Every structure is written in C-alpha cells, then in structure tokens.
C-alpha cells in the first residue's frame, strides 16, 4: 500500500487515464486512420494504375517500334522489288524499242531498196527506150545513105530485135 | 522531488494533478493534429499530413508484412500508442514544464510544477499497459476463438507439462503490466530528474545534450511501447503458438 501511495497510484486518476486514452484511440481510429487509409489506398491504387499504364505504354511503344521496323522492312523490300521490276521493265522497254527501231529501220531500208529497184527498173526501161530511139534514129540516119528503104527496114528490124533481146536479158 | 504527481486542485471531487493537465494538453495536441489533417487531407500530402501519413503507413505496412489480414486491427493500436506517447513526451520538452510553479495549500514556498510529463505518472503508463494487454487479449479471442484462447493458459494435454506452461503464460501476461508501465514511467521520470538536476547546476548550454537525449528517449520509448504491443498482439493471434 505504501508503495502504491509513493507512486501516486489512485483509482480515479487511473480510470481517468484509461478512459482518456480509450477516447483518444476512438478519435484516432474514426477521424485519422480511416481517412488516411482511404487516401493511402487511393494513392496506392493510382500509383499501381499509373505503373500498369506506363508498362502498357512501354509495351505499346515496343510493339509500335517493332511494327514500324516491320513496316520499314516491308517497304524496303517492296521498294527493292519495285526497283528490280522497274529495271527489268526498263531493260525490256529499251530492248523492245531497240528491236522495234531495228525492225522499222530494216523495213524502211527494204522499202527504199524496193523503191529504188522499181525506180531503177523504170529508169532502165526508159533509158532502154531512149537508147533504142536514139539508136534507131542514128542507125536510120547512117543507113539512109547506104541501103534501100526495104533493106533499111529489114536491117533495122533485125538490129532492133537484137537490141530488144539484149535489153530483156 | 516526489515520484507521484503533484496534486493541484479538485474539480467536482476529481483530483487534478500536474500530469492530468499535461495529459489534457497532449489530448489537445492530438485533436488539433486530427482536425488539421481532416481539414486539408488530399492525395498530395502537405506538411503535417505528410508526417502522420508516413508514421501510419510505416506501421501499417510493417504490420501487414508480419500479421497479414490482422494488420488493420493491430496497427491502429500500435500507431495510437506511438502517437500518444510520442506527443506526450515531446510536449513535456516545451518550456514551462517543471518551471511554471503552482501554489497549493500543502505546497512549500516554491510551490509545485504546474506541468509535468504525462508519462512520468504511473497512473497513465499503467492505464496504457492495461489497455495494451486488454486489446491484445481481445484481438486474440477475435482471431483464434475463445476455446483456443483458453487452451493457451489452461490445458490438460501432456499433463502436467502444458498446464505448467499455461501458468507460465499467465504469469507472463501479468508481468506485461509491470514491464510496460514501469519501463515507460522509469525512463521519462528519470529523464525529467536528470534535466532538472542539470538545470540546477547550469541553466545555459549544459542541458542541451541532455535535452537532445530526452528527445531520443521520447521517440525510442514511444516506438518500443507500440512495437511490443503489436508484437504481443501478433503472437497472441498466432494459432501455432
């Protein structure tokens, strides 16, 4: 009893402290921990959500990068193919144009040759005719003094026949 | 200086001591903190919310990692003990404690201190110890059931070994009242005595290191009380124990 008195233990004071702290615990639980827990959980959820979002964004970014790489690779291969096909078609076109030009020039040459040949024929014939005319005129002039008209006629015919034969050969 | 708190006056038959006034002062600080936090609570914490949030979150997370689902009940007691004891110990470092004197009919010429650290009163530390032990046993009954709780103290399995173990457990529970109350009371009371002795020797500069030590003790005692309560709560709710 003496020790209890020395330490100042008193029922009223003890009960006051007991009730006082119980009230404090009640106040803290109701007005401090509850709102703080709510805020802490809310913040935690927000942070987790943000982390998830950033993770998703990172994955999306990686995917986009991969996709971009794929697209670039596809575009590159397409461009290469296109270049090859363009080169091929260019060569083909060149070759075709060359061939066509060659054919065209050969045709022109052929036509010109034919034309020249035909003209040569015509000219040849004309020259033949002219030369026959001239020869006949020269011959008739030369023979008019040497032969009679009848002999002249026969000779002329023979000469002309021979010339004609020569020309036709 | 006496160990017991100094009687100041009576209010409707209730004795008001200097530690009762300090307790009320602690209550006021706690309520002000609660009101301030509730007033400006937001997702982006400011000043006081930041500090209290840090304490609450630390206790909550540490309890969650050890006690799991029981954490929501256990940690609130831990934080309550911590905050109340810490504020009470820190408030007692304010100027005016021990130095403001109050004259009563029975006091001498110097009078008695108007304010004295609340935790230097055994009535408060014992009340805290009793509440800690009661809360521990309540949480034990809540989580492991009445039958399992009783078998912690009284069992006839492997008679008489476990019966003896039960008696030891019961003694251990009784010892908690003494260890909890006297540890806190002894540390704070001794600290006060040291500070007042040093003030008696020299009032300037010399008390500073001792005051710093008192700040440290204030924090250590608060965390020891809170951690022990939470540890006992966890042990008492452990089914395998």
Interface residues (C-beta under 8 A of the other chain):
Chain A: X5 X6 X7 X8 X9 X10 X12 X13 X14 X16 X17 X18 X20 X21 X22 X24 X25 X27 X28 X29 X31 X32 X33 X35 X36 X37 X39 X40 X42 X43 X46
Chain B: X2 X3 X4 X5 X14 X15 X17 X20 X23 X27 X30 X31 X33 X34 X37 X38 X41 X42 X43 X45 X52 X53 X56 X57 X60 X76 X77 X79 X80 X83 X84 X121 X122 X123 X124 X126 X127 X128 X130 X131
